[in-house]
Amino acid sequence: MTTDDSADPQMLHRVHLLLTKMLAEFDRVCRQLGVSYAVYGGTAIGAVRHKGFIPWDDDIDVMMTRSDYERFLAEAPEKLGEEFRVDNTRTIRDYPFMFSKLVLKDTLLIPEFAKDSTYRMPISLDILPVDNAPDSPSAFRAMSRRTWLWGRLLFLRGTPRPYLIGITGARRAAIYSVTTTVHWIMRCLGITPRLLQSRWEKAARTYEHAETKRMADFSMRDPENWALTRDELFPVHEVPFEDITVMLPHEYDVLLRRGYGDYMELPPEDQRRNHKPHIVDFGPYESTLP
């Protein structure tokens, strides 16, 4: 179905049920493989503040160290239930993201910002790698600029009109003119998402085999806000999330305050945003959901 209501409570409840199913499967496979993960971003806030989803949230984010991420991508597909799949540029030609997704086959949850994307986004869970970050501030900034450039180009290759928050009128039109032009130039030149992802990944893994103090999520606009040490990440805590148990970073309060400030305070209603769904299709689960 096509929807303009990003806050439809019944639809959101159904999405939450399927996302919980996916997170439970992800957790099961990680435990079976012996790889570590932690819920991340708004999912971590939800785990701490709500013991589950932030009520208006519509996605799940988890993070893994690069080594665990690569092992999960290599070994998890054989252990996942048949209704699940892992999507990334290694498996999907027009995949537009730097990270991977665990997806629920035969469903769709296409947000407004991705309605023109060739990649038809299923209901999915985002799996984000954290990579070793250089100790030198100048080297960190240079690495952040490189990963930001390749990451934005990858996104624009798949989506000519990115989702803009708080930008309207002539400025919005000007930005869309530039992004659409860049999108079509890349397509005409035969620049593929896989090529752009390989450039981003090369930049993100620059210090993979170096001893560094911190790791960071270089898929973000400002990786400095999402940098952490191994002692901040490990050992993870097991915490309740809806009706399952998930992993939370060891120093979750430090990390969440670094990224969000007073995350225990509910934001004003006009700042409670999600991804504004454009198309939602529950596929084979439609008849089983309340």
TAURNOR-V69392 format. One record per residue. N is the residue number from 1. PSI is psi as a letter, one per 30 degrees, with the letter a starting at -180 (NA if undefined). D_CENTER is the distance of its C-alpha to the mean C-alpha in Angstrom with 1 decimal. Layout:
# TAURNOR-V69392
n=N psi=PSI d_center=D_CENTER
n=N psi=PSI d_center=D_CENTER
This chain:
# TAURNOR-V69392
n=1 psi=k d_center=23.4
n=2 psi=k d_center=22.7
n=3 psi=k d_center=22.2
n=4 psi=g d_center=22.4
n=5 psi=j d_center=22.1
n=6 psi=f d_center=18.6
n=7 psi=g d_center=20.3
n=8 psi=j d_center=22.2
n=9 psi=e d_center=22.5
n=10 psi=e d_center=23.4
n=11 psi=e d_center=20.6
n=12 psi=e d_center=18.1
n=13 psi=e d_center=19.9
n=14 psi=e d_center=19.8
n=15 psi=e d_center=16.0
n=16 psi=e d_center=15.8
n=17 psi=e d_center=18.4
n=18 psi=e d_center=16.5
n=19 psi=e d_center=13.2
n=20 psi=e d_center=15.5
n=21 psi=e d_center=17.2
n=22 psi=e d_center=14.1
n=23 psi=e d_center=13.2
n=24 psi=e d_center=17.0
n=25 psi=e d_center=17.0
n=26 psi=e d_center=14.2
n=27 psi=e d_center=16.2
n=28 psi=e d_center=19.4
n=29 psi=e d_center=18.6
n=30 psi=e d_center=17.4
n=31 psi=e d_center=20.7
n=32 psi=e d_center=22.7
n=33 psi=f d_center=21.5
n=34 psi=h d_center=21.9
n=35 psi=l d_center=18.6
n=36 psi=l d_center=16.9
n=37 psi=l d_center=13.5
n=38 psi=k d_center=12.8
n=39 psi=l d_center=10.8
n=40 psi=l d_center=9.1
n=41 psi=b d_center=9.2
n=42 psi=f d_center=10.5
n=43 psi=e d_center=10.5
n=44 psi=e d_center=12.8
n=45 psi=e d_center=14.8
n=46 psi=e d_center=15.3
n=47 psi=e d_center=16.5
n=48 psi=e d_center=19.0
n=49 psi=e d_center=20.1
n=50 psi=f d_center=20.1
n=51 psi=h d_center=20.1
n=52 psi=b d_center=17.4
n=53 psi=k d_center=15.2
n=54 psi=k d_center=15.8
n=55 psi=e d_center=18.1
n=56 psi=g d_center=16.6
n=57 psi=l d_center=12.9
n=58 psi=g d_center=11.5
n=59 psi=l d_center=8.2
n=60 psi=k d_center=7.3
n=61 psi=k d_center=5.2
n=62 psi=l d_center=7.5
n=63 psi=l d_center=8.7
n=64 psi=k d_center=11.7
n=65 psi=l d_center=14.4
n=66 psi=e d_center=14.8
n=67 psi=e d_center=17.8
n=68 psi=e d_center=16.3
n=69 psi=e d_center=13.3
n=70 psi=e d_center=16.0
n=71 psi=e d_center=18.2
n=72 psi=e d_center=15.7
n=73 psi=e d_center=15.2
n=74 psi=e d_center=19.0
n=75 psi=f d_center=20.3
n=76 psi=e d_center=18.0
n=77 psi=e d_center=18.7
n=78 psi=f d_center=22.3
n=79 psi=f d_center=21.8
n=80 psi=k d_center=19.4
n=81 psi=l d_center=21.2
n=82 psi=f d_center=22.2
n=83 psi=f d_center=20.2
n=84 psi=l d_center=16.8
n=85 psi=l d_center=15.5
n=86 psi=k d_center=13.0
n=87 psi=k d_center=12.0
n=88 psi=a d_center=11.6
n=89 psi=f d_center=14.2
n=90 psi=f d_center=16.5
n=91 psi=f d_center=16.9
n=92 psi=k d_center=16.4
n=93 psi=e d_center=18.5
n=94 psi=g d_center=16.8
n=95 psi=k d_center=13.1
n=96 psi=g d_center=11.7
n=97 psi=l d_center=8.5
n=98 psi=f d_center=8.8
n=99 psi=l d_center=6.7
n=100 psi=l d_center=7.7
n=101 psi=k d_center=7.5
n=102 psi=k d_center=10.2
n=103 psi=l d_center=11.9
n=104 psi=j d_center=15.1
n=105 psi=k d_center=17.8
n=106 psi=g d_center=19.9
n=107 psi=l d_center=17.7
n=108 psi=k d_center=16.1
n=109 psi=i d_center=13.9
n=110 psi=j d_center=14.0
n=111 psi=l d_center=13.2
n=112 psi=e d_center=16.0
n=113 psi=f d_center=14.3
n=114 psi=g d_center=13.9
n=115 psi=f d_center=17.3
n=116 psi=g d_center=18.9
n=117 psi=k d_center=16.5
n=118 psi=e d_center=18.2
n=119 psi=j d_center=15.2
n=120 psi=j d_center=15.6
n=121 psi=k d_center=12.4
n=122 psi=l d_center=13.2
n=123 psi=k d_center=12.2
n=124 psi=l d_center=9.2
n=125 psi=k d_center=7.1
n=126 psi=k d_center=3.8
n=127 psi=j d_center=5.9
n=128 psi=k d_center=6.0
n=129 psi=k d_center=9.7
n=130 psi=k d_center=11.9
n=131 psi=l d_center=14.9
n=132 psi=k d_center=18.4
n=133 psi=k d_center=19.3
n=134 psi=k d_center=22.9
n=135 psi=f d_center=25.2
n=136 psi=k d_center=26.9
n=137 psi=e d_center=25.5
n=138 psi=e d_center=26.6
n=139 psi=e d_center=24.9
n=140 psi=e d_center=21.6
n=141 psi=e d_center=21.9
n=142 psi=e d_center=22.8
n=143 psi=e d_center=19.9
n=144 psi=e d_center=17.5
n=145 psi=e d_center=19.4
n=146 psi=e d_center=19.2
n=147 psi=e d_center=15.5
n=148 psi=e d_center=15.0
n=149 psi=e d_center=17.7
n=150 psi=e d_center=16.4
n=151 psi=e d_center=12.8
n=152 psi=e d_center=14.3
n=153 psi=e d_center=16.8
n=154 psi=e d_center=14.4
n=155 psi=e d_center=12.6
n=156 psi=f d_center=16.2
n=157 psi=e d_center=17.5
n=158 psi=f d_center=15.7
n=159 psi=j d_center=15.9
n=160 psi=f d_center=19.1
n=161 psi=i d_center=18.6
n=162 psi=l d_center=15.4
n=163 psi=k d_center=14.9
n=164 psi=k d_center=17.2
n=165 psi=k d_center=17.6
n=166 psi=g d_center=21.2
n=167 psi=k d_center=22.6
n=168 psi=l d_center=25.4
n=169 psi=b d_center=28.6
n=170 psi=e d_center=29.8
n=171 psi=e d_center=27.0
n=172 psi=e d_center=24.4
n=173 psi=e d_center=26.6
n=174 psi=e d_center=27.1
n=175 psi=e d_center=23.4
n=176 psi=e d_center=23.0
n=177 psi=e d_center=26.1
n=178 psi=e d_center=24.8
n=179 psi=e d_center=21.4
n=180 psi=e d_center=23.1
n=181 psi=e d_center=25.7
n=182 psi=e d_center=23.3
n=183 psi=e d_center=21.6
n=184 psi=f d_center=25.0
n=185 psi=e d_center=26.4
n=186 psi=e d_center=23.8
n=187 psi=e d_center=24.4
n=188 psi=e d_center=28.1
n=189 psi=f d_center=28.0
n=190 psi=g d_center=26.3
n=191 psi=j d_center=23.2
n=192 psi=l d_center=20.7
n=193 psi=e d_center=16.9
n=194 psi=e d_center=17.8
n=195 psi=e d_center=20.0
n=196 psi=e d_center=17.6
n=197 psi=e d_center=15.0
n=198 psi=e d_center=17.9
n=199 psi=e d_center=18.9
n=200 psi=e d_center=15.5
n=201 psi=e d_center=15.5
n=202 psi=e d_center=19.1
n=203 psi=e d_center=18.6
n=204 psi=f d_center=15.8
n=205 psi=g d_center=18.0
n=206 psi=e d_center=21.2
n=207 psi=g d_center=22.0
n=208 psi=e d_center=20.8
n=209 psi=g d_center=24.4
n=210 psi=l d_center=25.5
n=211 psi=j d_center=26.2
n=212 psi=l d_center=24.2
n=213 psi=f d_center=23.9
n=214 psi=l d_center=20.2
n=215 psi=l d_center=16.8
n=216 psi=l d_center=13.9
n=217 psi=j d_center=10.3
n=218 psi=g d_center=11.5
n=219 psi=f d_center=8.5
n=220 psi=l d_center=9.4
n=221 psi=e d_center=12.6
n=222 psi=i d_center=14.6
n=223 psi=f d_center=13.8
n=224 psi=e d_center=17.0
n=225 psi=f d_center=15.6
n=226 psi=g d_center=13.0
n=227 psi=k d_center=15.7
n=228 psi=l d_center=17.3
n=229 psi=l d_center=20.1
n=230 psi=e d_center=20.5
n=231 psi=f d_center=22.8
n=232 psi=f d_center=20.2
n=233 psi=e d_center=17.8
n=234 psi=l d_center=20.6
n=235 psi=k d_center=22.3
n=236 psi=l d_center=19.6
n=237 psi=k d_center=20.9
n=238 psi=k d_center=21.0
n=239 psi=l d_center=20.6
n=240 psi=k d_center=20.9
n=241 psi=j d_center=18.2
n=242 psi=b d_center=19.8
n=243 psi=g d_center=22.1
n=244 psi=a d_center=20.4
n=245 psi=k d_center=19.9
n=246 psi=l d_center=16.8
n=247 psi=k d_center=16.5
n=248 psi=k d_center=16.2
n=249 psi=k d_center=16.6
n=250 psi=e d_center=20.4
n=251 psi=h d_center=20.6
n=252 psi=e d_center=18.0
n=253 psi=e d_center=20.3
n=254 psi=e d_center=20.7
n=255 psi=e d_center=17.0
n=256 psi=e d_center=16.3
n=257 psi=e d_center=19.5
n=258 psi=e d_center=18.6
n=259 psi=f d_center=15.4
n=260 psi=f d_center=16.7
n=261 psi=b d_center=20.4
n=262 psi=i d_center=22.1
n=263 psi=f d_center=19.1
n=264 psi=f d_center=21.7
n=265 psi=k d_center=23.2
n=266 psi=k d_center=22.0
n=267 psi=l d_center=21.3
n=268 psi=l d_center=23.8
n=269 psi=e d_center=23.3
n=270 psi=f d_center=22.9
n=271 psi=g d_center=19.8
n=272 psi=i d_center=18.0
n=273 psi=l d_center=15.4
n=274 psi=a d_center=12.9
n=275 psi=g d_center=11.8
n=276 psi=i d_center=15.4
n=277 psi=k d_center=15.7
n=278 psi=e d_center=18.1
n=279 psi=k d_center=18.7
n=280 psi=k d_center=18.3
n=281 psi=j d_center=20.0
n=282 psi=f d_center=20.2
n=283 psi=b d_center=22.3
n=284 psi=f d_center=24.3
n=285 psi=f d_center=23.1
n=286 psi=e d_center=24.7
n=287 psi=f d_center=28.0
n=288 psi=f d_center=26.8
n=289 psi=k d_center=24.7
n=290 psi=NA d_center=26.7
